[in-house]
Amino acid sequence: MKKCLMGMLFLLYAFPALTQIYICRNAEVTFFSSAPIEDIKGESSTALSALNVDSKEVYFKVPIRSFNFHSSLMQEHFNEDYLESDKFPYAEFKGKIIDNIDLTKPGTYMVTVEGNLTIHNVTKTYATKGSVEVKPDSITTHAVFNIKPEDHGVKIPTLLTKNLAENLQVTVDATYHPRPVASK
Amino acid sequence: MKKSLSLLLLIFGFVYVYAQDNNLNNLFADSSAQNNMPVIATFKSGILINAQTIETMHKHDLLFEVGHRFGDIGGKYGGSKTFYGFDLISDVLIGFEYGISDRLTVGLGRDKGAANFANVNQTQLLYGTLKYRLLQQTINNQVPLAITLFGRGIVSTMASQITNTDADFKNFKSRLSGVGQIIIARKFSSNFSLELLPTYVRREDVVGPDPKNMFAMGIGGRIKVTKRMAIVADYFLPFRSSQVTNYFSTQFNTLFYNPLAVGLEIETGGHVFHIDFTNATSILENQFIPGTTSNWSKGQFRWGFNFSRTFTIGGSKNKHWKK
């Protein structure tokens, strides 16, 4: 009886390791605009992300201020005039991998991610294809999708429509490692 | 007893498992990576109207600027006959600024100079500036203020006057003037910024008892009204003795007034445009601080504009860019 109980207890304490959450603190998020006058690229390499291997939920939190541009003035305008990063400091994505795959088994999977992206305090639902590579101690993800600034309440002045494309191509790359069990 | 202890442990185990927060949103709730970042865009350009701001150029950016002050709108020289001052240009400036680093900006320019024919008579001014961002305000208010140091050296290239003025140059040194400012600013909200400018003006050649060393306190502010438009204003309080004031009022029949300016700031991409109204006739500090003799209430204010365009000419500061 005692042995049995101890065994059950052991199983229970082992359980958190099974509902493993994977974390990435240096996800790379870039967006690219190709317009007649100029190409514009914004790049962040300090986006935060988490992946629940069991429920296949995905979460991204991207600090707007962490985007770097070729021109510092452009970066200032991006924060001050367009994304208003003092009011809305983060872009967030809450989604889920909808495919019937097992993220605990090593391999490379083509997946579809569905979820809500909030930029500039405006939320829109997206579905995009991506890839997931599961290795024994890490998971790497990659996705490319398009967003329209106007979908998120970011107005581009008519004067600058030739400087900025209507569609921005967003690329997301993240490498996750298991969350240490000890930390909450 | 042992059994119940085990049971307790069992329950505790369950609680432990479910207390683990699997809600991904909350994982980064405490992320405060952003909070020690510097506050940006306290002002939209390096100048307010008459006053400098704490803003410096970004590294490798080049600024081209033009400043203009017209004649009096009202009073003796204003009105419809001069098209409300349009025909009487009081001062014109053309200059360049370049960001050596994100903190250090150097500048060079030419200014017409506006004589008041009392204590300011120098024209044909060449100037060089140095501006250094000493301290930046942070989002978390650990540093609540921003401080920038500003210095301007000015040389008058005009022919020496024979009469006894501040332009009767005896040697090269007497052609020089200088300005030093400690600019202290705070962005109180995304729509409101305020700054103080303790100012020192040095002039090598002066008229009569006019002091070579002069101090003034400046104050300036910006209120954003739309995303691209703001109301800006600045004011200077020059400190001068009653002996100086009396001398110029009796000898030259001239009274001094404190420079006040209000304007509208419009920003589009790399351009910043100011349309402003001020009683100061000159653009540079060595002239408008000691020598503003026009009075707002007599219609002796003018409209003027500052216009600047930023060019990004240098290489990338972002190491990821070329990837």
Interface residues (C-beta under 8 A of the other chain):
Chain A: M1 K2 L5 M6 M8 L9 L12 Y13 F15 P16 T19 I21 I23 K41 E43 S45 T46 L48 A50 L51 N52 S55 E57 V58 Y59 K61 P63 R65 S66 N68 F69 H70 S71 S72 L73 M74 E76 H77 N79 E80 D81 E84 D86 K87 P89 E92 K94 P157 L159 L160 N163 R179 K184
Chain B: K2 K3 S6 L9 L10 G13 F14 Y16 V17 Q20 D21 N22 L24 N25 L27 F28 S31 A33 Q34 M37 I40 A41 H58 K59 D61 D102 I139 S190 K227 R228 E267 T268 G269 G270 T310 T312 S316 K317 N318 H320 W321
